[in-house]
Amino acid sequence: METGKDSLNRFYRVIEQTDFRGKCVSPQDAIQFIEHLIHDELNEKERHLVEEYHLYDWLFPEYYLEEEKQILDLFSQMVSERKTVIYGTGIAANFLLNCGFYKRIAGIMDQKKPGTFFSGKVIMSEEQIAESGITQIVVAAKVKNYWIITKKIADFCEKNGILLRGLNGRNLLQWCGSGFLKQSRADRQYFSLSSEKLRAEIDCHDVISFDVFDTLIMRKVMQPADIFQLVGHKAGIKDISSKIYAEKRIYADRNNKYEKNIYGIYHTMQDLLMLTDKERDRLMNLEIETEMQMAVCRKELVEAFYYALSSGKRVFLISDMHLTESMISKILAGAGIEGYEKLLVSCDYHCGKTAGLFHIYRKMVQNEKCLHIGDNEISDGAASVEGIDVFLIRSALKMLKTSTLNALRGYAYSMKEQNALGLLLSEMFNNPFALHAGRGVIQVGTYKEWGYRFLGIYAVSYIDWLVGQLKEGQIDKMLFTTRDGYLFYDLYQWYRENVDSDIPEAVYFKASRKLCYLASMSNEESIDFYLNYDDVYAPDELLEKRFLLEKDDIFPYSGENKREYIMKHKKKIFQKASLIREKYYSYMKEIGLQKGREYGFFDSYCRGTVQYLMEQFVPFELRGFYLGKIHNTRRLKKVQSFYEDKGEYLRLDDINIKRTLMEYCFSSPETNIIGMDADGKFLYGEEYRTERDIRHMLDIQEGIKKYFVQYYSSFQPGQEMLGGSLPNAVINTMDFVDLVDECDDMSMIRSIDDMVNKGYAVLET
């Protein structure tokens, strides 16, 4: 194999044959020239050198960064699939053109410069791209710029069927396009509807009928058939997965030759699965029970239902359903819906809404002026044939499709993810008029609501992942650090008490960067490590505030070199560090941590600094289970993370981009630990957050907990794990909502990095 030295020698031999001999007098000159050939815009002679000698095959790889290698691997796959132009004329575009893809890139797109050239490639106009049969545009830019670029060319790409991708491989029309709301006339008409208009319609009629499912009540799942997978999972039939069970249940419905109701369906299931009568009845009752568990009132419609009753209207319910009237009545009663005159169910009358059920209903109410309220344009719309006025609302799934959050549908790959999204929709679009005020844009008005909607799925997914990791290892206890572990400690405890008691015990572990820096100091190098953080305090203040030295132990500062001045105090610093280390050991023993054991270690979005520092002095092993690792994390052997930042060009995770906001949301109401005193008590810093900041943070956490508890109270954990794509997509959509009422001040919330005393807004605008 050719080594880096061999490659460089070979490059010298190539250069000797060209006009570039003078550029490579020394090895340093040669390396600088190679870096130029990799990363900069090249002239004609330089391009010829690269292409003639295929430098990207044998020379350049020696100088690629890890992120650059991954970019080339991904781009190689993308460019092999479609005729491609790249968008952009920056560093990334140069890199792709110089490193083996010059002939395979059909052109460049840059809206400001069509008709000119970049690195020898024509910058094409939209017309030229459309006429040239281009089927793919790859955005050669940093991830943070994707949204702006996508917004510029989304319409052009959609109109011409062009796939728009980022360097990280992501479909940008799907990812960023959720913010581009395109309304049809029907959408605009629907967004104009409101609870007030519905009540006005009720006032104008004598008899009111309601559809049941997706109107008065909805389910906590995305699709009605998802219920069958839940039943299959609970049933635990040997050699039949929940997915296969659901497929057979759907088949039984379509091919039912018995009674056209749930009894007939389960007679067919009995034939398919060779069940005994007892097994058949168990499964049928399990489905009915699951329907009841998954039922959620659509509050606005239930209020309209009771408004109609209180207004003296006759009220009927009409449903196309395989459950009988008595079964649906129990579900409705469990949801608090009672007082209607009659419930008409298709399976009891042997006909559906489009095949005579509304006719039967019309005979019951005779010539009275009737209004039917439902969600299905075809089946509920059939009421108009009988002279019944129709008020159509939309199901949660249909509302999602016409909202700015539509892209979420593409990220629920597994059944667990579909359930997680279904539960979210049952709250977000519980109100069929939720899109009215924002004309299709979701509005969020409380911090509890915000936490539930945007971080609930994330919390569920992390704990689901963490539990899976812990079951594979031999962790003695799981340590959740203050303050970032405050919320997740609480969630983990609830999970352990209510879902799975076999996972390791949790400990809320007092730790901070400041404390661990001080406890780990034992040489000048460790002092230098700490000094790298500080450019705020004067040297004498630094000794008191950072190193916690007593004023009497600090020499007067007379303007000398900062490091030299600090090192005059190293003996006192090491004495203080030794004291803190001793007291910290005592604390660890008090909470049951033992020498030689291995403990799980929670941290949020970090480079592993706290774990790294602790490993310098603790007598036990730590295995990190982080929310997210930041790019260029410290090289720790035992670290896993739910998300891993891959750099500015390959980053997939908006969670990492929004880590400042996440850290605020997950923090505790207590202040940061800055050290320990001689009595072994923890010392705390000043509180930099306002009462409002803390109140909003706790409200957000309450919303997160509500979703978390609802999810695990509704759905069993199961074998498959929740992936990271859906929670990341949900977090991404927080950019596509309007913050109103209480949440209108979110941009004013500020936090601070207490290591460097740097303040920042938690929400970027």
C-alpha positions in Angstrom: 0.0 0.0 0.0 1.2 3.5 -0.9 2.0 5.6 2.2 1.6 9.3 2.6 5.4 9.7 2.0 5.2 7.6 -1.1 2.3 9.6 -2.4 4.2 12.9 -1.8 7.3 11.5 -3.6 5.2 10.4 -6.5 3.6 13.9 -6.6 7.1 15.5 -6.8 7.8 13.3 -9.9 4.6 14.5 -11.5 5.3 18.1 -10.7 8.7 17.8 -12.3 7.0 17.3 -15.7 4.8 20.4 -15.4 5.0 24.1 -15.2 4.4 23.9 -11.4 7.9 22.9 -10.4 8.5 26.2 -8.6 5.4 25.7 -6.4 6.8 22.7 -4.6 10.3 23.6 -3.5 9.9 22.1 0.0 7.5 19.5 1.5 5.6 22.4 3.2 5.2 24.1 -0.2 4.0 20.9 -1.8 1.4 20.3 1.0 0.1 23.9 0.7 -0.2 23.4 -3.1 -2.1 20.1 -2.6 -4.5 21.8 -0.2 -5.1 24.5 -2.8 -5.8 21.9 -5.5 -8.3 20.2 -3.2 -10.2 23.2 -1.8 -9.9 26.3 -4.1 -11.2 27.4 -7.4 -8.7 26.2 -10.0 -7.5 27.8 -13.3 -7.3 25.8 -16.5 -3.8 24.5 -16.0 -4.5 23.5 -12.4 -7.6 21.7 -13.5 -5.7 19.9 -16.2 -3.1 18.8 -13.6 -5.8 17.3 -11.3 -7.7 15.5 -14.1 -4.7 14.4 -16.2 -3.0 12.6 -13.3 -6.2 11.7 -11.4 -4.8 13.2 -8.2 -8.0 12.5 -6.4 -7.5 8.8 -6.7 -4.0 8.4 -5.1 -2.9 11.8 -3.6 -5.8 13.8 -2.2 -7.2 11.0 0.1 -4.1 11.4 2.3 -5.2 15.0 3.1 -9.0 14.6 3.4 -10.7 15.3 6.8 -13.1 12.6 8.0 -16.1 14.8 7.2 -14.8 15.3 3.6 -14.4 11.6 3.1 -18.0 11.1 4.1 -19.1 13.9 1.8 -17.4 12.2 -1.2 -18.9 8.8 -0.4 -22.4 10.3 -0.2 -22.1 12.4 -3.2 -20.7 9.5 -5.2 -23.9 7.6 -4.6 -26.1 10.6 -5.4 -24.4 11.5 -8.6 -24.5 7.9 -9.8 -28.3 7.9 -9.6 -29.3 11.1 -11.5 -28.0 13.7 -13.8 -26.8 16.3 -11.4 -26.0 20.0 -11.0 -24.7 21.4 -7.7 -26.0 24.6 -6.2 -23.4 27.0 -4.8 -20.0 28.4 -5.6 -18.3 28.1 -2.3 -15.8 25.8 -0.6 -18.0 22.7 -0.8 -18.6 23.2 -4.6 -14.8 23.6 -5.2 -14.2 20.5 -3.2 -16.6 18.3 -5.3 -15.3 19.7 -8.6 -11.7 19.1 -7.6 -12.0 15.7 -6.1 -13.1 13.4 -8.9 -16.5 14.6 -10.0 -15.7 17.4 -12.4 -16.9 15.4 -15.5 -19.9 13.9 -13.7 -21.3 17.3 -12.6 -23.5 18.7 -15.4 -23.3 22.3 -14.3 -23.5 24.8 -11.5 -26.6 26.6 -10.2 -26.3 30.0 -8.5 -29.3 32.3 -8.9 -27.1 35.4 -8.8 -24.6 34.4 -11.6 -26.3 32.5 -14.5 -24.4 32.7 -17.7 -21.0 33.1 -16.1 -18.4 30.4 -15.2 -17.2 28.8 -12.0 -14.1 26.7 -12.1 -14.6 26.1 -15.8 -18.2 25.0 -15.4 -21.1 27.0 -16.7 -23.5 28.5 -14.2 -26.9 27.5 -15.6 -30.2 29.3 -15.5 -33.4 27.6 -14.4 -34.4 27.4 -18.0 -31.2 25.7 -19.0 -31.5 23.2 -16.2 -35.0 22.3 -17.1 -34.1 21.9 -20.8 -31.0 19.9 -20.1 -32.9 17.0 -18.4 -31.4 17.6 -15.0 -33.1 15.4 -12.5 -31.2 16.3 -9.3 -29.7 19.4 -7.6 -27.3 18.9 -4.7 -26.9 21.9 -2.4 -23.2 22.3 -1.8 -23.5 24.4 1.3 -23.6 24.1 5.1 -26.7 22.6 6.6 -27.7 25.9 8.3 -28.2 27.4 4.8 -30.4 24.7 3.4 -33.7 26.4 4.4 -32.8 29.7 2.7 -31.7 27.9 -0.5 -34.6 25.5 -0.6 -37.0 28.4 -0.2 -35.5 30.0 -3.3 -35.8 27.0 -5.7 -38.5 24.7 -4.2 -41.2 25.8 -6.7 -38.8 25.3 -9.6 -37.8 21.9 -8.5 -41.3 20.7 -7.8 -42.6 22.1 -11.1 -39.8 20.3 -13.1 -39.7 17.1 -11.0 -36.2 17.7 -9.8 -34.9 16.0 -6.7 -33.3 18.6 -4.3 -30.8 17.2 -1.9 -28.3 18.3 0.6 -24.7 17.1 0.8 -25.9 14.9 3.7 -28.3 13.1 1.4 -31.4 14.6 2.8 -34.4 15.3 0.5 -34.7 19.0 1.1 -38.2 19.4 -0.5 -39.4 17.0 2.1 -37.3 18.3 5.0 -37.5 22.0 4.5 -40.6 22.1 2.3 -42.9 21.6 5.3 -42.6 25.4 5.8 -44.0 26.2 2.4 -47.7 26.1 2.8 -49.6 25.7 -0.5 -53.3 26.1 -0.1 -56.0 24.8 -2.4 -59.3 26.6 -2.6 -60.8 23.8 -0.5 -58.1 24.4 2.1 -58.8 28.1 2.3 -62.5 27.4 2.7 -61.8 25.0 5.5 -59.5 27.3 7.3 -62.3 29.9 7.4 -64.4 27.5 9.5 -64.6 27.9 13.3 -66.5 26.7 16.3 -68.7 29.8 16.1 -69.7 29.0 12.6 -70.6 25.5 13.6 -72.8 26.7 16.4 -74.5 29.2 14.1 -75.3 26.3 11.8 -76.7 24.2 14.7 -78.9 27.2 15.7 -80.4 27.1 12.2 -81.5 23.5 12.3 -84.0 21.4 14.3 -82.2 18.0 14.2 -78.4 17.5 14.5 -76.6 14.3 13.7 -72.9 13.6 14.3 -70.5 11.1 12.8 -68.7 9.2 15.6 -65.1 8.2 14.7 -62.8 11.1 13.7 -65.6 13.5 14.5 -66.9 13.2 18.1 -64.0 10.9 19.1 -60.7 10.1 17.6 -58.0 7.5 18.2 -54.4 8.0 19.5 -53.1 6.3 16.4 -52.4 7.6 12.9 -54.7 5.2 11.0 -57.7 3.1 12.2 -55.9 -0.1 11.1 -53.1 0.7 13.5 -55.4 -0.6 16.2 -55.0 -4.1 14.8 -51.2 -4.0 15.3 -51.7 -3.0 18.9 -54.2 -5.9 19.3 -51.7 -8.3 17.6 -48.9 -7.1 20.0 -51.1 -7.7 23.1 -52.4 -11.0 21.8 -48.9 -12.6 21.8 -49.8 -15.4 19.3 -46.8 -17.6 18.7 -45.1 -17.2 15.3 -47.5 -14.3 14.3 -46.1 -10.8 14.6 -48.2 -7.8 15.2 -47.8 -6.8 11.6 -48.9 -10.1 10.3 -51.8 -10.1 12.7 -52.9 -6.7 11.4 -52.7 -8.0 7.8 -54.9 -11.0 8.6 -57.3 -8.8 10.4 -57.7 -6.5 7.4 -58.1 -9.6 5.1 -60.8 -10.9 7.4 -62.7 -7.7 7.2 -62.6 -7.7 3.4 -63.4 -11.4 3.0 -65.9 -11.8 5.8 -68.6 -14.2 4.7 -70.4 -14.2 8.0 -72.3 -11.4 9.8 -71.1 -7.9 8.6 -69.9 -6.9 12.0 -67.1 -7.6 14.4 -68.6 -11.1 15.2 -68.4 -12.1 11.5 -64.9 -10.7 11.2 -63.7 -12.7 14.1 -65.4 -15.8 12.8 -63.3 -15.3 9.7 -60.2 -14.7 11.8 -61.0 -18.0 13.6 -60.9 -19.8 10.2 -57.6 -18.0 9.2 -55.7 -18.7 12.4 -57.4 -21.9 13.4 -58.6 -20.5 16.7 -60.7 -22.1 19.3 -64.0 -20.3 20.3 -62.3 -19.1 23.5 -59.3 -17.8 21.6 -61.5 -16.1 19.1 -63.6 -14.3 21.7 -60.4 -13.3 23.6 -59.0 -11.6 20.5 -62.4 -9.9 19.7 -62.7 -8.6 23.3 -59.1 -7.4 23.1 -59.9 -5.3 20.0 -62.9 -3.8 21.7 -60.9 -3.0 24.8 -58.1 -1.5 22.7 -60.7 0.7 20.8 -61.8 2.0 24.2 -58.3 2.6 25.4 -57.3 4.5 22.3 -60.5 6.7 22.1 -60.0 10.4 22.7 -62.8 13.1 22.7 -62.5 15.8 20.1 -63.4 18.5 22.7 -64.6 21.2 20.3 -67.1 18.7 18.7 -68.2 17.3 22.0 -68.9 20.8 23.2 -70.9 21.4 20.0 -72.7 18.1 20.7 -73.7 19.3 24.2 -74.5 22.8 22.8 -77.0 21.2 20.5 -78.6 19.3 23.4 -78.8 22.3 25.6 -80.4 24.3 22.7 -83.2 21.8 22.6 -82.2 20.1 19.4 -82.8 16.4 18.7 -79.4 14.8 18.4 -78.5 11.6 16.6 -75.3 9.7 16.0 -74.6 7.9 12.7 -71.6 5.7 12.1 -70.2 3.4 9.4 -68.6 0.8 11.7 -68.1 -2.9 12.3 -68.7 -2.5 16.1 -72.3 -2.8 17.2 -74.4 0.0 18.7 -74.0 -1.4 22.2 -70.2 -1.5 21.8 -69.9 2.0 20.4 -72.2 3.3 23.2 -69.8 2.0 25.8 -66.9 3.7 24.1 -68.9 6.9 23.9 -70.0 6.7 27.5 -66.4 6.1 28.6 -65.5 9.3 26.8 -68.4 11.2 28.5 -70.7 11.4 25.5 -74.3 10.6 26.4 -77.8 12.1 26.0 -78.3 11.5 22.2 -81.6 10.2 21.0 -80.4 7.3 18.8 -77.1 5.8 17.5 -77.4 4.3 14.0 -74.6 1.9 13.1 -74.1 0.5 9.6 -73.5 -3.1 10.8 -76.8 -3.1 12.7 -78.8 -1.9 9.8 -76.9 -3.9 7.1 -76.2 -0.7 5.1 -73.7 2.1 5.1 -74.1 5.8 4.9 -73.9 5.8 1.1 -76.2 2.8 0.7 -79.3 3.7 2.7 -78.4 4.5 6.3 -79.1 8.2 5.8 -82.4 7.2 4.2 -83.4 5.3 7.4 -82.3 8.2 9.5 -84.4 10.6 7.4 -87.5 8.5 7.9 -86.9 8.8 11.7 -86.8 12.6 11.6 -89.3 13.1 8.8 -89.3 16.6 7.3 -87.5 18.4 10.0 -84.6 20.6 9.1 -81.5 18.5 9.6 -77.7 19.1 9.9 -75.2 16.3 9.7 -71.6 16.9 11.0 -68.9 14.5 9.9 -65.3 14.3 8.5 -65.7 12.1 5.3 -66.6 14.0 2.1 -68.1 10.8 0.5 -69.8 8.9 3.3 -70.9 11.9 5.4 -71.4 14.0 2.3 -74.0 11.4 1.2 -76.4 13.0 3.7 -77.1 15.7 1.2 -78.9 13.2 -1.1 -81.6 13.0 1.6 -81.9 16.7 1.8 -79.8 17.0 4.9 -77.4 19.9 5.2 -73.7 18.8 5.8 -71.0 20.5 7.8 -67.7 18.8 7.1 -64.8 18.9 9.5 -61.4 17.2 8.9 -59.7 14.3 10.6 -56.4 14.9 12.4 -54.5 13.1 9.6 -56.1 15.2 6.9 -55.4 18.4 8.9 -51.8 17.3 9.1 -51.6 16.9 5.3 -52.8 20.5 4.8 -50.7 22.1 7.5 -47.1 23.4 7.6 -46.2 20.2 9.5 -47.1 17.9 6.6 -43.5 16.6 6.2 -43.9 14.6 9.5 -45.9 11.9 7.7 -42.7 10.8 6.0 -40.8 10.1 9.2 -43.0 7.6 10.9 -41.4 4.4 9.6 -42.1 1.8 12.3 -45.3 1.0 14.2 -43.9 2.6 17.3 -43.2 5.8 15.4 -46.7 5.8 13.9 -48.1 5.4 17.4 -46.0 8.3 18.7 -47.1 10.5 15.9 -50.7 9.4 16.2 -50.7 10.4 19.9 -49.2 13.8 19.0 -51.9 14.4 16.4 -54.6 13.5 18.8 -53.6 16.6 20.8 -52.3 18.9 18.1 -55.3 18.4 15.8 -57.9 17.4 18.4 -59.6 20.7 17.6 -60.8 20.5 14.0 -60.6 24.3 13.8 -56.9 24.4 15.1 -55.8 25.8 11.7 -58.4 28.5 11.6 -56.6 31.4 13.4 -53.3 30.8 11.5 -54.9 30.0 8.2 -53.1 26.7 8.0 -50.2 27.5 10.2 -50.2 25.9 13.6 -50.3 28.3 16.5 -48.8 27.4 19.9 -50.0 29.6 22.8 -48.7 27.9 26.1 -45.4 26.5 27.1 -46.9 23.3 28.3 -48.4 22.9 24.9 -45.1 23.7 23.3 -43.2 21.1 25.4 -45.8 18.4 24.7 -45.8 19.0 20.9 -42.2 19.5 20.1 -40.2 17.6 22.8 -42.5 14.9 24.0 -41.6 12.4 21.3 -37.9 13.2 21.7 -38.1 12.4 25.5 -39.9 9.1 24.7 -37.4 8.2 22.0 -34.3 8.9 24.2 -35.6 6.8 27.1 -36.6 4.1 24.7 -33.0 4.1 23.2 -31.4 4.3 26.7 -33.3 1.4 28.0 -32.2 -0.6 24.9 -28.6 0.3 25.5 -28.7 -0.6 29.2 -30.2 -4.0 28.6 -27.2 -4.9 26.5 -24.6 -4.0 29.1 -23.8 -4.6 32.8 -24.4 -1.1 34.2 -24.7 -1.0 38.0 -26.6 2.3 38.2 -27.6 5.1 35.9 -26.2 8.5 36.9 -28.2 11.6 35.8 -26.1 14.7 36.2 -27.3 17.9 37.6 -28.6 20.0 36.0 -29.0 18.7 32.5 -30.3 15.3 33.8 -33.1 16.8 35.9 -36.0 16.1 33.6 -34.6 12.8 32.3 -34.0 11.5 35.8 -37.7 12.1 36.5 -38.8 10.4 33.3 -36.5 7.4 33.8 -37.8 7.0 37.4 -41.4 7.0 36.2 -40.5 4.4 33.5 -38.7 2.2 36.0 -41.7 2.3 38.4 -44.5 1.9 35.8 -43.1 0.1 32.8 -39.9 -1.9 33.5 -38.5 -2.4 37.0 -35.6 -4.5 35.7 -33.6 -1.6 34.4 -30.7 -0.2 36.6 -31.5 2.1 39.6 -31.3 5.8 38.8 -29.2 8.3 40.8 -29.5 12.1 40.5 -25.8 12.8 40.6 -24.4 16.2 41.6 -21.8 17.3 39.1 -20.8 20.2 36.9 -17.9 21.2 34.7 -16.6 23.7 37.3 -16.7 21.1 40.1 -15.0 18.4 38.0 -12.3 20.8 36.8 -11.4 21.7 40.4 -11.6 18.1 41.6 -9.4 16.9 38.8 -6.5 19.4 39.2 -3.2 17.8 40.0 -0.6 19.4 37.7 0.2 22.5 35.7 -1.4 21.0 32.6 -4.7 20.6 34.4 -4.5 24.3 35.4 -3.9 25.3 31.8 -6.8 23.2 30.7 -9.1 25.2 33.0 -7.5 28.6 32.0 -8.5 28.0 28.4 -12.1 28.7 29.4 -11.6 32.1 31.0 -11.2 35.5 29.5 -13.7 37.3 31.7 -12.1 37.8 35.1 -8.9 39.6 36.0 -6.2 37.1 37.2 -6.7 37.8 40.9 -10.5 37.6 40.5 -10.1 34.3 38.7 -8.3 32.8 41.6 -11.1 33.6 43.9 -14.1 33.0 41.6 -12.8 30.0 39.6 -10.2 28.3 41.8 -12.1 29.2 45.0 -9.0 30.4 46.8 -9.4 32.5 49.9 -8.6 36.2 49.5 -5.8 35.9 52.1 -4.1 33.2 50.0 -4.0 35.4 46.8 -0.9 37.5 46.0 -1.5 41.0 44.8 -1.6 41.3 41.0 0.8 43.8 39.5 0.2 43.3 35.8 2.5 40.3 35.1 1.8 37.5 32.7 -1.6 35.9 33.5 -0.3 32.3 33.5 2.8 33.0 35.5 0.7 34.8 38.1 -1.7 31.9 38.4 1.1 29.4 38.7 2.5 31.3 41.7 -0.6 29.9 43.5 -0.4 26.3 42.2 0.4 24.9 45.6 -2.8 26.5 47.0 -4.7 25.5 43.9 -3.7 21.8 44.3 -4.5 21.9 48.1 -8.0 23.2 47.3 -8.4 20.6 44.5 -7.3 17.8 46.9 -9.8 19.0 49.5 -12.6 19.1 47.0 -11.7 15.7 45.6 -11.7 14.3 49.1 -15.2 15.7 49.9 -16.5 14.7 46.5 -15.3 11.1 47.2 -17.3 11.2 50.4 -20.4 12.3 48.6 -20.0 9.5 46.1 -19.7 6.9 48.9 -22.8 8.4 50.6 -24.9 7.8 47.5 -23.7 4.2 47.1 -21.1 4.5 44.4 -18.4 1.8 44.8 -14.9 1.3 43.6 -14.5 -1.0 40.5 -18.1 -0.7 39.4 -19.4 0.6 36.1 -22.0 3.3 36.0 -24.1 4.8 33.2 -23.5 8.5 32.9 -26.1 10.9 31.4 -25.1 14.2 29.8 -27.0 16.3 27.3 -25.2 17.9 24.3 -21.5 18.0 25.0 -18.0 17.0 24.0 -17.7 14.8 27.0 -15.8 17.2 29.2 -17.4 16.3 32.5 -17.0 12.5 31.9 -13.4 13.1 30.8 -12.5 15.1 33.9 -14.2 12.6 36.2 -12.3 9.8 34.7 -9.1 11.5 35.9 -9.9 10.8 39.5 -12.9 8.6 40.2 -12.3 4.9 41.3 -15.0 3.5 39.0 -15.8 3.2 35.3 -18.2 5.5 33.5 -20.1 4.7 30.3 -21.7 7.8 28.7 -25.2 7.7 27.3 -25.6 11.3 25.9 -28.5 13.0 24.3 -26.1 14.2 21.6 -22.4 14.4 20.9 -21.1 17.7 19.5 -18.8 17.5 16.5 -15.2 16.9 17.6 -16.1 15.3 20.9 -13.3 14.4 23.3 -11.9 10.9 22.6 -13.7 8.9 25.2 -13.8 5.1 24.8 -17.1 4.5 26.5 -19.6 7.0 25.1 -22.7 6.4 23.1 -25.2 9.1 22.1 -28.7 9.2 20.8 -27.6 11.8 18.3 -24.2 12.5 16.9 -23.3 15.8 15.2 -21.4 15.1 12.0 -20.3 18.6 11.2 -21.5 21.6 9.3 -22.0 19.9 6.0 -23.2 16.4 7.0 -25.3 17.4 10.0 -28.7 15.7 9.9 -30.0 16.7 13.3 -31.7 19.9 14.1 -31.6 18.8 17.7 -27.9 19.5 17.8 -28.4 22.8 16.0 -31.0 23.7 18.7 -29.0 22.3 21.6 -29.0 25.7 23.4 -32.8 25.6 23.5 -32.9 22.0 24.4 -30.5 22.4 27.3 -32.7 25.3 28.6 -35.8 23.1 28.4 -34.3 20.1 30.2 -32.5 22.0 33.0 -33.4 22.1 36.7 -34.6 25.0 38.8 -31.5 24.9 40.9 -28.4 26.9 40.1 -25.1 25.5 39.0 -22.6 23.8 41.3 -19.3 25.7 41.5 -17.4 23.7 44.1 -17.5 22.2 47.7 -16.6 23.7 51.0 -14.5 22.3 53.9 -17.6 20.7 55.4 -18.5 18.8 52.2 -21.4 21.0 51.3 -21.9 21.9 47.6 -21.4 25.5 46.7 -23.8 27.0 44.2 -23.4 29.9 41.8 -25.7 32.9 41.4 -29.0 32.4 39.6 -28.8 34.1 36.2 -32.3 33.1 35.0 -35.4 35.2 35.7 -38.4 33.8 37.5 -40.2 33.9 34.2 -37.4 31.8 32.6 -37.7 29.1 35.2 -41.5 29.2 35.2 -41.6 28.7 31.4 -39.0 25.9 31.7 -41.0 24.0 34.2 -44.2 24.4 32.1 -42.3 23.0 29.1 -41.2 20.0 31.2 -44.8 19.5 32.4 -45.9 19.2 28.8 -43.0 16.8 28.0 -44.0 14.6 31.0 -47.6 14.6 30.0 -46.8 13.3 26.5 -44.3 10.8 28.0 -46.8 9.4 30.5 -49.6 9.2 27.9 -47.4 7.4 25.4 -46.2 4.7 27.8 -49.6 4.4 29.4 -51.1 3.8 26.0 -48.5 1.7 24.1 -46.4 -1.2 25.3 -42.6 -0.9 24.7 -42.2 -3.8 22.3 -39.0 -5.1 20.7 -38.3 -2.4 18.0 -36.7 0.9 19.1 -37.9 4.3 18.2 -35.5 5.9 15.8 -34.1 9.4 15.8 -35.7 10.6 12.5 -39.2 11.3 13.8 -38.2 13.3 17.0 -35.7 15.2 14.9 -38.4 16.0 12.3 -40.8 17.1 15.0 -38.2 19.4 16.4 -37.4 20.8 13.0 -41.1 21.8 12.6 -41.0 24.1 15.5 -39.7 26.6 12.9 -43.0 26.3 11.0 -45.4 27.4 13.7 -46.6 30.7 15.1 -45.8 31.4 18.7 -48.7 33.4 20.2 -50.2 34.5 23.5 -47.9 33.2 26.4 -45.3 31.8 24.0 -44.9 35.2 22.2 -42.0 36.0 24.5 -39.9 32.9 23.8 -37.4 35.0 21.9 -36.7 37.0 25.1 -35.6 34.0 27.1 -31.9 34.0 27.7 -29.4 31.6 29.1 -25.7 31.8 30.0 -22.6 29.6 29.7 -21.4 30.0 33.3 -17.9 28.8 32.4 -17.3 31.8 30.2 -20.1 34.1 31.4 -21.4 34.4 27.9 -25.2 35.1 27.6 -27.3 34.1 24.6 -30.9 33.8 23.5 -32.1 30.2 23.7 -34.3 30.6 20.6 -32.6 31.8 17.4 -34.8 34.0 15.3 
